[in-house]
Amino acid sequence: MGLLFDIFINPFVEMASGLDFLLQVLWEGFVSGTLYALIALGFVLIFKASGVFNFAQGIMVVFAALTLVGLHALGIPAFLALILAVAIMALLAVTVERVVLRHLVNQPDIILFMVTIGLTYFLIGFGELVFGGDPKSMITEELGLPTGSTVFDVFDGIVILQHLDVAAAVISAIMVAGLAVFFNKTRIGRALRAVADDHQAALSVGISLNQIWAIVWFAAGIVALTTGIMWGAKSDVSFALQIVALKALPVLILGGFTSIPGAIVGGLIIGMGEKLFEVYWGGLLGGGVEGWFAYVIALIFLLFRPQGLFGEKIIERV
């Protein structure tokens, strides 16, 4: 009976008695959730355009951040380095489209998926060759990102808001909202939805599949660069960040692979859920909850709602 109390009741008692600490945990989870949602957006964009899970999105986050830091290390001013990093991500998008994707139109999805795996290992090898394998510090202050913190008195306790976390949440929210409007309200967005529904039909009405793919991969590259800056500012920029980026997979399973709102909601659920479980149930579950919580939630959704919260349920008639 005591064990059951510790597992099911005691954490809620702790939440009720320490509301200031609960708010602190929820805030940290919210910040992580917005960054997960931002990462997931990169996957959603490419999946909507090609129907393929882009396994390379994780390493694109690392590669974009290392490019920015590497250019600054050469003596290039921070904002000029940022513009050049955007240009390099555009070059990468055009290269991927022209060298790889253009030759694989109407090929089975598994072929495109294998291409993204090959691209992942190419970028890892190329990145280590150019930038080395040691962790790098993000140029946080040079980019004008805020540092320091503000302390608030809440519920007879304190809640500490790191200024960098606030900036990360705001920037992520603005980018998510901007991309949502762009792909839902613009001509390119409508073309993207047409390509996602049927490649052949889109080609038949004059939509350039190659152009759409280049635009989408460039947008995913911008998302990767923004994510790399935010995550790199919170820690170091290293190839280990690609593991964090793969947290987007459970986010996509929760929200739906083709849903931008789903990426947002799924990211917040994963971000806040893993923080709550790590803090209040981590000791009872052996610790390290943040490492596996998201994947357990994803497994549960696969069993009971495989299309996700906002995904379309596919009905096949025979």
N, C-alpha and C positions, 0 to 999 in steps of 0.2 A: 504494500500500500504506500509506503514511503517513497519507493522508486517511482511509482505512478504519479505521486504528488510532485516530485522533483521534475519529472518530464513534462507533465501537462498543466500543472497549476502554478508552480513556483515562478516560472518565467513571467507569467502574466501578473503575478503579485509584484514582481520586481519592476515591471513596466509601469504599473499603477503608482508605485511608491517613488519612482524616479523619473518623473515626466520630463525633466530637463535633460536627463541622459538619453531618454527615448527620442526626444526631438533631435539631439545631436546625432544619434545613430541613423535616424530617418533622413536627416539632411545629407549625411555622408553617402547613404544609399541612393538618394536622389541624384547626387552629382555623378556617382558611378553609373546610375541608370541612364542619365542623359548621354554620357559618353558611349555606353553600350548601344544606345539607340542610334547614335551617330555612326558608329561602326556598322551596325546592321543596315543602315541606309545604303551604304556602298554595295552591300550584297544584294539588296532589294532592287537597286537600279539596274544592275547587270542581269539579275534573274528575270526582271520584267522585259528586258530587251532580247534576251537569248534563251530564256528558260533553263539556264544553267547556274548552279551554285559556284560562284567564283572563289575557289580555294585560295587564290593568290591575294585576296583582299587583305589578309593579315600581314603578309610580308610587304604589301604596298604601303601600309601604315608605317612600317619600320623604314623602308627605303626612302619614302618621302621625308620623314623626319631626319634621317641621316644625311640626305642631300642638303637640306637646309642648314644643318649644323656644320657639315663639311664645307659648304660654300662660305659660310661665315668664318670658319677657321682659316680660309685662304686670304682673309683680310677684306672680304666683301662686306659692306654695311648690311645690317640685319634686314632692313626692308627691301633692299635690292636683292639680297639673297633669297628673300621670300618670293619676290617676283620671278626670279630665275628658277626657283624650285617649282613654282606653278607652271612655268614654261617647260620644264623637264617632264613634269607629269603629263602635259599635253603631248609632248614628243613621244612619251611612252605609250599613250593611248593611240596615237596615229600609227606607231610602229606595230603594236599588237594587232590593230585592225588590218593593216596592209600586208604584214608578213604572215600572219596566222589566220585571223578570222575570215578574211576575204576568200580564202581558199576552202573554207569549211561551211559555206552556206548550205543549209538543208541537210547537213550531216547529222547522224544520231547525237542525242544530248550527251551520251557517255564520251563521245569523241571530244566535244568541247570541254567537258569536265576534266578529262585527262590533259588537255592543253593547259588549263589553269594550274594543274599540279606541276606540269613541266615548267611553266612560267614561275611558279613559286621557287623551285630549286634553282632556276637560272638567276633570279633576283637575289637569292641568298648567296650564291657563289660570287656573283658580280659585285654585290654589296660588300662582302667580306674582302674581296680583292681591292676595291677602291677605298673603302672606309676603315677596314680592319675589323676585328671582332670584339674590341674593347668597348665597354659602355661609354657613351658620350653625354655630356650635360647639355640640356636644352638651353637655348639663349633666351631665357624667360624675360629678364629685365630689358635686354636689348630690343625685344619686340614690343615693349610697353605693357606687358602683362603685369597685373598688380601683385604685390607680395604683402606679407603681413597678415594680420587677423583683427577681427573686432569681437569683443566679448559682450554678450547680452545677458542681463539678469532675467531668468524665466523660471517660474514655479519654484521660487526660493533656491534656485541653483543657477548655473551659468551654461550658456550655449556659445560655443566658439565657431565663428564663421571665418574660414580662411578666404582671403580675398581672391586667391587664385581659383578656389573652388567655385566661388560666385561667378567669376569671369568665364570659367569653363561651362557652367550651366547656362549662362546667358548666351554665349557664343554658339553652343550646341543647339539651344532652342531656336535661335535666329536662323541657323543653317537648315535645321529640320523644317522649319516653317517656310523658308524660302524655296527649298527644293520641292516641298509639297505643292506650293502654289505654282511653281514653274512647270512641274510635270502634270498638273491637273488643269491648268488654265491656258497654257500656251500651245501653239501649233506643234512645236517639237514634242511636247508632252502627249498630245493626241496621236502623233505619229508613233511615239514610243508604245502607247497602248495598242495600236494597230499591229506593230511588229510583234509585240508579246503575244497577241491572240493568234496570229497566223502569218508566218514569214512570206509564204507564197502570195497570199491575198494582199499584203502590204506592198510587195513588189509589183503586183498587177495594177495597182492604182498610182504608181509612180513614186512611192516612198523609197528613198535610197537607204537600203539596209546597212551598207557600209558607213554612210554618214551618221546614221543613228547610233551604230555601235561605237564609232569614234567619239561622239558626243557623250554617250553614256559612260564609257571608260574614262573620259576626261573628268566628268562629274564625280565618278567614283574616286579618281585620283585626288581631286580637291578635298573630298570628304576624308580620304586617307591622310592627306597632309594636315588638315585641321585636327584630326584625331591624334596624329602623331605628336603635334605640338602640345596639345592638352595633356595627353598621357605622359609625354616626355618631360613636361614641366612638373608633373606630380612625382616623377621618378626619373631614372636615367633613360636615355635612348639606347636600346640594345635589341638584339634579335629575339630576346625573350618576350618582347612586346607582342610578337605575332601570336603567342599563346593566349594572351589577354584578348586579342582581336577575335580569336575563334570563339569567345563567349557569345559572339553574335549568332552562332548557330542555334543555341537554345532560345535566344531572343526571337529569331525568325520562326522557330517551331511554335512558340507561344503566339506570336502575332499573326503569322501567315507570311509565306515567302513573297507574296506580291503586294503586300499592304504597307504603305508608308505609315498610316496611323497605327497599324499593328506593330511596326518596329518601335514606335515611341512607347506604346503601352507595354509591350513585352520588355523593353529595356528597363523601364521603371519598376516593373514587377520583379525582374531578376535582380536589379541593383539594390532595391530596398529589402527584398526578401532575403538575399544572401547575407546582408549586414545584420538584419534582425536575428537570423538563425545562428550566425557566427557568434554574436555577442551573448544571446540569451540561452541558446541550446548547444553552443559549441563545446563547452566543457563536458556536457552530458553525452555528446556524440563523438567524443574523442578528438575534437579540434579539427582544423582544416576544412570547415564546412564550406567556406567560400570557394574552395577548389572543385567541389562536386555538387553543390546544391542546384546550380542552374541545370545541370545535365539530368538530375533526378526529376526535376519539374518537367523538363522536356520529354523524358521517357513517359511520364504520366500522361502528358498531352498526346503523345503519339498513340497511346493505348486507347484513349477515350475521345479525343478530338484531333485527329491527325492533320486537319486543314488549318488548325490554329484558331485564335479568337476571331480574326477578321478575314481569314482566307475563304475562298469560294469552295463549297463542297461540290466535288465533281461527281455527276451521276451519269453512268454509262448504261445505255440500253442495248440489249442484244435481241 
